[in-house]
Amino acid sequence: MSRLGTPLTAHHTTEELEKHYKQCKDAKEKTRRQVIWLYSINSSPKEVSQATGVSVNWIYKLVLRYNAQGTKGLIDLHTERPGGDKRAILNSEQQTQLVQALQGNAPDGGLWTAPKVALWVEQNTAKTLKKVTAWTYLRRLGLTLQVPRPKHLKAASLEEQIAFKKK
């Protein structure tokens, strides 16, 4: 228990916390375990902050997470986010169908765009696709809009350019 602030729930003894801290391989998790271990040996949050370089506010958050979840609350939650899931929305068969559709004209006769791809996916696979993801599929398949640079309206003609170079 700390001299100041929130008391620790007795998930582990101070000796066990020290052992877990010293055996930890992940740098972020090791720092979090060190914070909890130091906090458990009657260190004030300010002393723990000075020893570890972690802010007092973050120490309190870690203590609350540890009290609620035990050592599971000390793991890196960034790996648990849904954004980390890199599974493809379309399976290989659906991707093949999309590639075949993209070889032809868009439904309105124009060029394929991300909103048109998203609409095609929704109509043919019953899956919703954000425009950004549809754009990513277009890029991944190498289908980028290849448009020549526009010429300036007052640009010199080819003959004028040749005459200028001779000067």
Disulfide bonds with the S-S distance in Angstrom:
none
